[in-house]
Amino acid sequence: MNDSNRVDAQQLFTGPAGERITIDLPPPKSALVIVAHPDDAEFHCGATLAKWARAGCTVHHLVLTDGSKGTWDRGMDQSVLVEVRKAEQRTAATILGGTGVVFLGKIDGELNSDRETRAQVSAIIRRLKPEVILGHDPWKRYRLHPDHAAAGRLCIEGIVAARDPFFHPEQLVDGITPHRPEALLLFEPDQPNHAETISKQDLQLQIDALLAHESQIETTHLYKSAAADPLQQFRIEQLERHERLGQWASVPLAQQFHLLTEQL
């Protein structure tokens, strides 16, 4: 994957609202997904990660917060929940073919795009040197969870800091060098312009990975369900959601992103 073949390797067409849409990056050699909480990656781009991993991509997760507020049980020991969610995230990443998970451990619900955290994100990008980075869209309107917006900003700011040598120069020792990814995919995009096609196999792996987050199933996925079999209803809803995204891109199943390349 390089600048000379990136555009040729994608299909390019006009979407239903006249927007310019590209489909399918060449499978990268390495990818890093940067998310606010355990399970965010699986929900928004799990099938894409599974597709790339199957093609030989090395996939890393960077989880910025500890997930300590991810329960409605007021009697839950939050320190126990943090460890449970770490274990669930590692299992989910493995299901998708991931290589490793890095946890920054910031307090859930209190994430900020401050200098210290930006430096940590920059250091991880410089160390892992991913060809493609995936993250939350920081410009999404009407977003409720503040951590998602902050995680999106940290992803963007971390990329800028990782590529420019006078940001955090103390990191540039022991062979560590600045790094510029070739592409950035923002999920839950405010203005989508790119689709990654996925197979039913990819989607099933995403569902399996989501269900590995057992502590989150009821509060995140089933709390509105009145179905006799809520887990089966969840699977159906996941399929229908990705069919709708596929219709937008004129393919059977897809995940939706805003792709940035030239700006990097």
Secondary structure, DSSP 4 states (H G I P E B T S, - for coil): --TTTTTTTSEEEE-TTS-EEEE-PPPPSEEEEEESSTTHHHHHHHHHHHHHHHTT-EEEEEEEE--TT--S-TT--HHHHHHHHHHHHHHHHHHTT--EEEEEEEPTT-----HHHHHHHHHHHHHH--SEEEEE-TT-TT---HHHHHHHHHHHHHHHHHHSTTSSGGG--TT------SEEEEES-SS--EEEE--HHHHHHHHHHHHT-GGGIIIIIITT---SSHHHHHHHHHHHHHHHHHHHHTSSSEEEEEEE-TT-
